[in-house]
């Protein structure tokens, strides 16, 4: 499986997708101090982006879609459940522990 993060729009991209009918845990972190974004898939680090910048947001916390020019876009074509938000970037050990809890 090959994975990368594109700096344009900070969208994680994968060359292989999730398997239909199979639960997949996706966990994203952002560390403002190191300006690093990470994507974990099923508890395993799959991609890292360095030099990421934060942005201001005045809207509500939203999961399952993007926003472009003020309009909702790029809706997730599937179900989203077990959403959690943390006030710090999770460590690799925390990401793995969360994955094991949900199995």
TIVO-2410 file (N, C-alpha, C; in nm, 3 decimals):
# residues 103
REC num residu      c1      c2      c3 atome chaine
REC   1      X   0.085  -0.117   0.000     N      A
REC   1      X   0.000   0.000   0.000    CA      A
REC   1      X   0.089   0.122   0.000     C      A
REC   2      X   0.068   0.211  -0.091     N      A
REC   2      X   0.143   0.336  -0.098    CA      A
REC   2      X   0.055   0.450  -0.049     C      A
REC   3      X   0.112   0.538   0.030     N      A
REC   3      X   0.035   0.647   0.087    CA      A
REC   3      X   0.116   0.775   0.079     C      A
REC   4      X   0.048   0.885   0.058     N      A
REC   4      X   0.116   1.015   0.059    CA      A
REC   4      X   0.018   1.121   0.102     C      A
REC   5      X   0.072   1.236   0.141     N      A
REC   5      X  -0.012   1.350   0.171    CA      A
REC   5      X   0.027   1.462   0.076     C      A
REC   6      X  -0.069   1.520   0.013     N      A
REC   6      X  -0.044   1.627  -0.081    CA      A
REC   6      X  -0.049   1.761  -0.010     C      A
REC   7      X   0.056   1.845  -0.024     N      A
REC   7      X   0.052   1.975   0.042    CA      A
REC   7      X  -0.053   2.069  -0.015     C      A
REC   8      X  -0.103   2.045  -0.135     N      A
REC   8      X  -0.207   2.132  -0.190    CA      A
REC   8      X  -0.340   2.098  -0.125     C      A
REC   9      X  -0.383   2.181  -0.033     N      A
REC   9      X  -0.508   2.157   0.036    CA      A
REC   9      X  -0.494   2.059   0.151     C      A
REC  10      X  -0.375   2.007   0.173     N      A
REC  10      X  -0.350   1.914   0.283    CA      A
REC  10      X  -0.448   1.799   0.284     C      A
REC  11      X  -0.468   1.738   0.170     N      A
REC  11      X  -0.557   1.623   0.158    CA      A
REC  11      X  -0.473   1.495   0.157     C      A
REC  12      X  -0.503   1.403   0.247     N      A
REC  12      X  -0.432   1.276   0.240    CA      A
REC  12      X  -0.477   1.201   0.116     C      A
REC  13      X  -0.386   1.136   0.051     N      A
REC  13      X  -0.422   1.058  -0.067    CA      A
REC  13      X  -0.360   0.920  -0.055     C      A
REC  14      X  -0.436   0.821  -0.098     N      A
REC  14      X  -0.390   0.682  -0.091    CA      A
REC  14      X  -0.408   0.619  -0.228     C      A
REC  15      X  -0.316   0.531  -0.264     N      A
REC  15      X  -0.330   0.464  -0.393    CA      A
REC  15      X  -0.423   0.344  -0.383     C      A
REC  16      X  -0.454   0.300  -0.262     N      A
REC  16      X  -0.552   0.192  -0.245    CA      A
REC  16      X  -0.657   0.239  -0.146     C      A
REC  17      X  -0.782   0.211  -0.175     N      A
REC  17      X  -0.890   0.257  -0.090    CA      A
REC  17      X  -0.930   0.154   0.013     C      A
REC  18      X  -1.026   0.191   0.096     N      A
REC  18      X  -1.081   0.098   0.194    CA      A
REC  18      X  -1.163  -0.007   0.121     C      A
REC  19      X  -1.171  -0.124   0.181     N      A
REC  19      X  -1.249  -0.233   0.123    CA      A
REC  19      X  -1.395  -0.218   0.161     C      A
REC  20      X  -1.484  -0.225   0.063     N      A
REC  20      X  -1.628  -0.212   0.089    CA      A
REC  20      X  -1.671  -0.318   0.189     C      A
REC  21      X  -1.751  -0.277   0.286     N      A
REC  21      X  -1.803  -0.368   0.386    CA      A
REC  21      X  -1.706  -0.398   0.499     C      A
REC  22      X  -1.588  -0.336   0.497     N      A
REC  22      X  -1.488  -0.356   0.602    CA      A
REC  22      X  -1.466  -0.226   0.677     C      A
REC  23      X  -1.474  -0.233   0.810     N      A
REC  23      X  -1.455  -0.115   0.892    CA      A
REC  23      X  -1.310  -0.072   0.887     C      A
REC  24      X  -1.284   0.057   0.868     N      A
REC  24      X  -1.149   0.112   0.863    CA      A
REC  24      X  -1.141   0.233   0.954     C      A
REC  25      X  -1.041   0.236   1.041     N      A
REC  25      X  -1.023   0.351   1.129    CA      A
REC  25      X  -0.924   0.447   1.063     C      A
REC  26      X  -0.968   0.572   1.047     N      A
REC  26      X  -0.880   0.678   0.998    CA      A
REC  26      X  -0.862   0.778   1.112     C      A
REC  27      X  -0.738   0.813   1.141     N      A
REC  27      X  -0.709   0.906   1.249    CA      A
REC  27      X  -0.610   1.007   1.197     C      A
REC  28      X  -0.645   1.135   1.205     N      A
REC  28      X  -0.556   1.241   1.160    CA      A
REC  28      X  -0.513   1.326   1.277     C      A
REC  29      X  -0.387   1.368   1.278     N      A
REC  29      X  -0.336   1.456   1.383    CA      A
REC  29      X  -0.268   1.576   1.320     C      A
REC  30      X  -0.265   1.686   1.395     N      A
REC  30      X  -0.189   1.804   1.354    CA      A
REC  30      X  -0.119   1.860   1.476     C      A
REC  31      X   0.012   1.874   1.469     N      A
REC  31      X   0.092   1.931   1.576    CA      A
REC  31      X   0.135   2.071   1.533     C      A
REC  32      X   0.076   2.173   1.595     N      A
REC  32      X   0.104   2.312   1.556    CA      A
REC  32      X   0.248   2.352   1.587     C      A
REC  33      X   0.307   2.294   1.690     N      A
REC  33      X   0.444   2.328   1.728    CA      A
REC  33      X   0.543   2.284   1.622     C      A
REC  34      X   0.527   2.162   1.572     N      A
REC  34      X   0.619   2.109   1.470    CA      A
REC  34      X   0.566   2.126   1.328     C      A
REC  35      X   0.442   2.176   1.316     N      A
REC  35      X   0.376   2.193   1.186    CA      A
REC  35      X   0.375   2.063   1.107     C      A
REC  36      X   0.333   1.955   1.176     N      A
REC  36      X   0.331   1.822   1.117    CA      A
REC  36      X   0.191   1.764   1.123     C      A
REC  37      X   0.141   1.715   1.010     N      A
REC  37      X   0.014   1.645   1.003    CA      A
REC  37      X   0.043   1.498   0.976     C      A
REC  38      X  -0.033   1.409   1.043     N      A
REC  38      X  -0.012   1.265   1.024    CA      A
REC  38      X  -0.146   1.197   1.001     C      A
REC  39      X  -0.143   1.092   0.921     N      A
REC  39      X  -0.260   1.009   0.895    CA      A
REC  39      X  -0.229   0.867   0.939     C      A
REC  40      X  -0.313   0.812   1.027     N      A
REC  40      X  -0.302   0.674   1.072    CA      A
REC  40      X  -0.418   0.596   1.011     C      A
REC  41      X  -0.391   0.476   0.961     N      A
REC  41      X  -0.493   0.387   0.909    CA      A
REC  41      X  -0.489   0.259   0.992     C      A
REC  42      X  -0.600   0.232   1.060     N      A
REC  42      X  -0.608   0.116   1.149    CA      A
REC  42      X  -0.493   0.113   1.248     C      A
REC  43      X  -0.459   0.230   1.304     N      A
REC  43      X  -0.358   0.240   1.408    CA      A
REC  43      X  -0.215   0.247   1.362     C      A
REC  44      X  -0.192   0.238   1.231     N      A
REC  44      X  -0.056   0.240   1.176    CA      A
REC  44      X  -0.033   0.369   1.099     C      A
REC  45      X   0.080   0.436   1.125     N      A
REC  45      X   0.113   0.558   1.053    CA      A
REC  45      X   0.122   0.529   0.904     C      A
REC  46      X   0.041   0.601   0.826     N      A
REC  46      X   0.037   0.579   0.681    CA      A
REC  46      X   0.094   0.696   0.603     C      A
REC  47      X   0.094   0.817   0.660     N      A
REC  47      X   0.144   0.933   0.587    CA      A
REC  47      X   0.179   1.044   0.685     C      A
REC  48      X   0.281   1.123   0.650     N      A
REC  48      X   0.324   1.238   0.730    CA      A
REC  48      X   0.347   1.355   0.637     C      A
REC  49      X   0.299   1.471   0.677     N      A
REC  49      X   0.320   1.594   0.601    CA      A
REC  49      X   0.389   1.694   0.692     C      A
REC  50      X   0.508   1.740   0.654     N      A
REC  50      X   0.578   1.841   0.732    CA      A
REC  50      X   0.558   1.977   0.667     C      A
REC  51      X   0.565   2.081   0.747     N      A
REC  51      X   0.547   2.216   0.695    CA      A
REC  51      X   0.401   2.255   0.677     C      A
REC  52      X   0.311   2.178   0.736     N      A
REC  52      X   0.168   2.211   0.727    CA      A
REC  52      X   0.140   2.338   0.805     C      A
REC  53      X   0.047   2.417   0.759     N      A
REC  53      X   0.011   2.539   0.829    CA      A
REC  53      X  -0.134   2.530   0.878     C      A
REC  54      X  -0.159   2.595   0.989     N      A
REC  54      X  -0.295   2.597   1.042    CA      A
REC  54      X  -0.376   2.702   0.968     C      A
REC  55      X  -0.507   2.702   0.987     N      A
REC  55      X  -0.593   2.800   0.924    CA      A
REC  55      X  -0.701   2.839   1.024     C      A
REC  56      X  -0.757   2.957   1.004     N      A
REC  56      X  -0.864   3.004   1.091    CA      A
REC  56      X  -0.996   2.947   1.043     C      A
REC  57      X  -1.081   2.914   1.138     N      A
REC  57      X  -1.212   2.862   1.105    CA      A
REC  57      X  -1.315   2.927   1.195     C      A
REC  58      X  -1.422   2.974   1.136     N      A
REC  58      X  -1.528   3.035   1.215    CA      A
REC  58      X  -1.653   2.948   1.221     C      A
REC  59      X  -1.652   2.837   1.151     N      A
REC  59      X  -1.769   2.750   1.147    CA      A
REC  59      X  -1.761   2.638   1.249     C      A
REC  60      X  -1.861   2.555   1.245     N      A
REC  60      X  -1.870   2.442   1.337    CA      A
REC  60      X  -1.773   2.331   1.296     C      A
REC  61      X  -1.733   2.250   1.392     N      A
REC  61      X  -1.651   2.131   1.368    CA      A
REC  61      X  -1.734   2.035   1.283     C      A
REC  62      X  -1.682   1.996   1.168     N      A
REC  62      X  -1.758   1.913   1.075    CA      A
REC  62      X  -1.674   1.793   1.030     C      A
REC  63      X  -1.737   1.678   1.021     N      A
REC  63      X  -1.671   1.555   0.976    CA      A
REC  63      X  -1.748   1.498   0.858     C      A
REC  64      X  -1.677   1.452   0.758     N      A
REC  64      X  -1.741   1.382   0.648    CA      A
REC  64      X  -1.759   1.464   0.522     C      A
REC  65      X  -1.703   1.582   0.517     N      A
REC  65      X  -1.711   1.663   0.395    CA      A
REC  65      X  -1.605   1.773   0.400     C      A
REC  66      X  -1.583   1.833   0.286     N      A
REC  66      X  -1.494   1.947   0.277    CA      A
REC  66      X  -1.573   2.074   0.257     C      A
REC  67      X  -1.502   2.184   0.236     N      A
REC  67      X  -1.566   2.312   0.207    CA      A
REC  67      X  -1.479   2.387   0.108     C      A
REC  68      X  -1.543   2.443   0.006     N      A
REC  68      X  -1.472   2.519  -0.095    CA      A
REC  68      X  -1.555   2.641  -0.131     C      A
REC  69      X  -1.496   2.759  -0.123     N      A
REC  69      X  -1.567   2.884  -0.152    CA      A
REC  69      X  -1.698   2.896  -0.075     C      A
REC  70      X  -1.696   2.852   0.051     N      A
REC  70      X  -1.813   2.864   0.136    CA      A
REC  70      X  -1.921   2.759   0.117     C      A
REC  71      X  -1.900   2.666   0.025     N      A
REC  71      X  -2.000   2.563  -0.003    CA      A
REC  71      X  -1.950   2.426   0.041     C      A
REC  72      X  -2.039   2.345   0.095     N      A
REC  72      X  -2.006   2.208   0.133    CA      A
REC  72      X  -1.975   2.127   0.007     C      A
REC  73      X  -1.870   2.043   0.013     N      A
REC  73      X  -1.828   1.966  -0.103    CA      A
REC  73      X  -1.755   1.839  -0.058     C      A
REC  74      X  -1.725   1.751  -0.150     N      A
REC  74      X  -1.644   1.631  -0.125    CA      A
REC  74      X  -1.698   1.548  -0.009     C      A
REC  75      X  -1.825   1.512  -0.015     N      A
REC  75      X  -1.888   1.433   0.090    CA      A
REC  75      X  -1.832   1.291   0.092     C      A
REC  76      X  -1.813   1.236   0.210     N      A
REC  76      X  -1.764   1.099   0.225    CA      A
REC  76      X  -1.871   1.003   0.175     C      A
REC  77      X  -1.837   0.916   0.081     N      A
REC  77      X  -1.936   0.823   0.027    CA      A
REC  77      X  -1.948   0.696   0.112     C      A
REC  78      X  -1.982   0.714   0.237     N      A
REC  78      X  -1.992   0.600   0.329    CA      A
REC  78      X  -2.041   0.647   0.463     C      A
REC  79      X  -2.033   0.561   0.561     N      A
REC  79      X  -2.079   0.593   0.696    CA      A
REC  79      X  -1.961   0.640   0.781     C      A
REC  80      X  -1.987   0.733   0.871     N      A
REC  80      X  -1.887   0.782   0.966    CA      A
REC  80      X  -1.941   0.757   1.106     C      A
REC  81      X  -1.859   0.694   1.191     N      A
REC  81      X  -1.902   0.671   1.329    CA      A
REC  81      X  -1.781   0.678   1.422     C      A
REC  82      X  -1.806   0.678   1.551     N      A
REC  82      X  -1.701   0.681   1.652    CA      A
REC  82      X  -1.610   0.802   1.636     C      A
REC  83      X  -1.665   0.919   1.617     N      A
REC  83      X  -1.585   1.041   1.599    CA      A
REC  83      X  -1.541   1.092   1.736     C      A
REC  84      X  -1.413   1.122   1.748     N      A
REC  84      X  -1.358   1.182   1.869    CA      A
REC  84      X  -1.266   1.295   1.828     C      A
REC  85      X  -1.263   1.401   1.908     N      A
REC  85      X  -1.172   1.514   1.885    CA      A
REC  85      X  -1.089   1.534   2.011     C      A
REC  86      X  -0.961   1.558   1.995     N      A
REC  86      X  -0.869   1.576   2.107    CA      A
REC  86      X  -0.809   1.716   2.098     C      A
REC  87      X  -0.763   1.768   2.209     N      A
REC  87      X  -0.702   1.902   2.210    CA      A
REC  87      X  -0.550   1.895   2.199     C      A
REC  88      X  -0.498   1.782   2.155     N      A
REC  88      X  -0.354   1.766   2.132    CA      A
REC  88      X  -0.334   1.660   2.022     C      A
REC  89      X  -0.216   1.662   1.963     N      A
REC  89      X  -0.183   1.560   1.862    CA      A
REC  89      X  -0.155   1.428   1.932     C      A
REC  90      X  -0.226   1.324   1.894     N      A
REC  90      X  -0.206   1.193   1.956    CA      A
REC  90      X  -0.070   1.135   1.918     C      A
REC  91      X  -0.012   1.059   2.008     N      A
REC  91      X   0.114   0.990   1.981    CA      A
REC  91      X   0.086   0.863   1.902     C      A
REC  92      X   0.187   0.805   1.841     N      A
REC  92      X   0.166   0.677   1.772    CA      A
REC  92      X   0.111   0.569   1.866     C      A
REC  93      X   0.155   0.569   1.990     N      A
REC  93      X   0.105   0.470   2.087    CA      A
REC  93      X  -0.043   0.493   2.116     C      A
REC  94      X  -0.085   0.618   2.128     N      A
REC  94      X  -0.227   0.648   2.151    CA      A
REC  94      X  -0.312   0.610   2.031     C      A
REC  95      X  -0.261   0.634   1.910     N      A
REC  95      X  -0.334   0.596   1.788    CA      A
REC  95      X  -0.353   0.446   1.782     C      A
REC  96      X  -0.249   0.371   1.814     N      A
REC  96      X  -0.258   0.225   1.814    CA      A
REC  96      X  -0.355   0.176   1.921     C      A
REC  97      X  -0.349   0.236   2.041     N      A
REC  97      X  -0.438   0.195   2.150    CA      A
REC  97      X  -0.584   0.221   2.114     C      A
REC  98      X  -0.613   0.335   2.051     N      A
REC  98      X  -0.750   0.364   2.009    CA      A
REC  98      X  -0.798   0.263   1.906     C      A
REC  99      X  -0.713   0.227   1.813     N      A
REC  99      X  -0.750   0.127   1.713    CA      A
REC  99      X  -0.783  -0.007   1.780     C      A
REC 100      X  -0.702  -0.048   1.876     N      A
REC 100      X  -0.726  -0.177   1.943    CA      A
REC 100      X  -0.854  -0.174   2.024     C      A
REC 101      X  -0.891  -0.058   2.080     N      A
REC 101      X  -1.015  -0.045   2.158    CA      A
REC 101      X  -1.138  -0.065   2.070     C      A
REC 102      X  -1.130  -0.021   1.945     N      A
REC 102      X  -1.247  -0.024   1.857    CA      A
REC 102      X  -1.260  -0.154   1.779     C      A
REC 103      X  -1.163  -0.242   1.787     N      A
REC 103      X  -1.171  -0.369   1.713    CA      A
REC 103      X  -1.271  -0.463   1.775     C      A
***
